[in-house]
Amino acid sequence: MKVRKRVESIKAYESHRAQHDGNRFYSTPEGFMPSVTTVLRDDSKFDGWRKYQGEKKANAILQAASARGTWTHDSAEHYLWTNEEPDFHYIYQPWWTSIKPFLDTIDHTLLTEGALWNSDNYAGACDCIAYIRPCEMFPDANVNEAVLIDFKTANKPIGGTKLYDYELQCSAYVKAANYVYRKSGLIIRKAVIACAVPDYEVQIFEMGRDDLNQLYAHFLERLEDWHDKHTIPKTLSVDVAN
């Protein structure tokens, strides 16, 4: 049986984004496409929570979550490329303590924060594509099979519908990565969600090929519903700061 040669490097595409009517779009070689997060977003599920918390407190909670997520993502990305840990952060350190053991399982990083798109008419930016070495956390890992990785942060262990949306997101990124890098010889058949939680070991959720195929079918239903309700503007202004 022929063994596929391990891909050691791939081209990174920068994210060129635009906002319109509360939706995010990516400028791709095949035109503007809605982002994965825009397709999956359902703000209505927060209505009851916002009413309970009050708008001011709800916005503060979401802003704090966004800030810690950005810090953790940036710190993880920097560590993967340089092996340098971030300076101690009084507020965010518990998330770093949780995620670092997972980062140490990565054998070789191919891409971080790379723009992806798919002919099914969506786009996005994945957190990481890498190879994971066999270890206690991943005893069956294959250093010749690239894995798409999504970093998450939470105040408590996640599950349920929140996890399901994250899994849908990963399936979309895997299919987009395989579309963009198909001529480079890269084929991804596995995804991992690594969720950092204070005072807990990092939560690891693995998705194999069959899982991803089933999840992607569900994502396509959500994508179809989104396109039924929205029209992509013919002209959009790209925010170069993004």
Secondary structure, 3 states (H helix, E strand, C coil): CCCCCCCCCCCCCCCCEEEECCEEEEEECCEEEEEHHHHHCCHHHHHHHHHHHCHHHHHHHHHHHHHHHHHHHHHHHHHHHHCCCCCCCCCCHHHHHHHHHHHCCEEEEEEEEEEEEECCCEEEEEEEEEEECCCCCCCCCCCCCCEEEEEEECCCCCCHHHHHHHHHHHHHHHHHHHHHCHHHCCCCCCEEEEEECCCCCCEEEEECHHHHHHHHHHHHHHHHHHHHHCCCCCCCCCECCC
